[in-house]
Amino acid sequence: MKNWLNNYFGFTKREYNGLLVLMAILLAISALPYLYSSFLIKKEKISPVEKNALQKLVFVNQQQAQNHYTNIRTQIEDNESTVNAHLFKFDSNQIDGTQWQQLGLSAKQAQAIINYRNKGGRFYKTEDLQKMYTISPKKYKELAPYVAIANKELTNRYENKGYPAKPMYEKKELIIVEINAADTLQLDEIKGIGAAFARRIAKYRERLGGFYKKEQLMEVYGLDSIKFNEIKDQVKVNAASIRKININTAAFDDLKNHPYLKYKQINAIIQYRKQHGNYQNIEDLKKVVILSPQIIQQLAPYLTF
């Protein structure tokens, strides 16, 4: 192995020895968990006798707990049986300790209920008496027919929370808006168009010179085909009101803000006009090489000659 390492890596004797020591350390670290689990940890085994004794101990503890609970219940029922009960209609949220005792509860039982109410506890329905550990099932059956909670709206805690009624929002009625004449407030009346879209539409309309068809609304930032289908039946377009540009007299500043034209295209239109004279019709624009048929078709409604 030493010769092989020297042939391929050129290790010195010191480097070779250091490599062997490092490999030995790595092997020792890798084997340490197995040695620890095999030799250092002794698993304790429980004999059958000890297992049975443990099960009996658990069983005895369970029995003692059950007996303790039964004794408490028995004691409560015994206390209740020693009191002469005078049953009458009562509101469990209103009567005081003396009246609870008249119903057959001991002084301690009555005080426990009063403490529960003082901490904010409420009885919303007759069945809520069952959650009082001081009242035995037997006593509950005896008292249940006489419970009469005064505020009926509290009989179901989920029906009346005292929350304010939710405001009723008026739905926007479907109206038809002429988008070339409408201001932002009128555009906001379109169902599906909020204040932000209304401002964008108005700003784009100003740059464009007006809309000549509804589909141009999809050129507004953020207004996709889904939104367009939602509002298209609420808008109409008066193409006669769009602002037109005389292509034979327009300067660079007159065209620079139009969304369909770029600076190079504007320069090409003006230079061609200087060299060849005025444009006679839309067909003459096709002679400007930098203008595509699509751009010319978009520009046509906005140009005069």
C-alpha positions, 0 to 999 in steps of 0.5 A: 500500500505504501508503494502504491501511495508513493507511486500515485501521490508522492507521500513522504514517510512522515505524511504516510505515517500521519495518514495511518494515524488519521485512519486509525482515529477515524475507525476508532470513532466509527466503532465507538457507538457499537462498543458503547452499546455492546459493552458499556450499556447493560440492559436490565431485564425484568423477571416475570415475578417482578413484572407481575408485582408491577402490574398488581401495584398499578392495579391497586393504585387504580382501585385506590383512586376509584375508591377515593372518587367513590368516597367523595361522591358518597360523602357529597350525597350523604351531605345532601341527604342530611339537608331538608330540601325545599324545592322551588323554581330558581335561576342558577345565575341569581340565587345566593348561598342561602337559597342553594342550601334551601334546595338541599345543598350543604354550606360548602357546596353552596359556597363552591357555586357562589365562588364559581359565579364570582370568577365569571362562571355562568350557567347558560342552560340546565345541563351546565349544572352537571359541570359542578363537581359539588352536585351529585348526579342524583341531586342534579336529577332532582334539581333539573326540573326547577331550573329557570334561567331568566335570560333566554338569549343566554341559554345557548352561548353560541347564539348571542355573543354580543358582537355588533351586527356586520355592516351590510355592504351595498352591491354595485349596480351594473351600469354602462359607462362610456370610458372615453368621457368618464372620470375616475369616479365614474370608472370606479362605479364599474363592478370589478374596477376599483380606484387603482384600476380607474386611475390606470385606465384614465392615465393610459387613455390620456397617453393613447388619445382615447379608446376606439374599441373595448379590447384596448382596455387589456393594454392597461397594466394589470387588466388581463383577459379575466378582468376584461370579461368581467367588465366588458358588458359594463362599458361602451366606447364612443370612437368619435371622441378620440384625439387624433394627430395630423401626421404631416404636421406632428413634431417629435413631442406630439408623438413621444408619449403615444404608447404604440410608438418608440423613439426610433419609429418617431424619428423614422416617420419624421425623416421620411416626411422631410425627404419624401413630402407629406403622407397622403394616406395610411398606405404611405406609412407602409413605406417607412420600413421600421413600422410593422403592419401591426403598428400601422393598424393600431395607429390608423384610428389616431391619424389624419392626413 
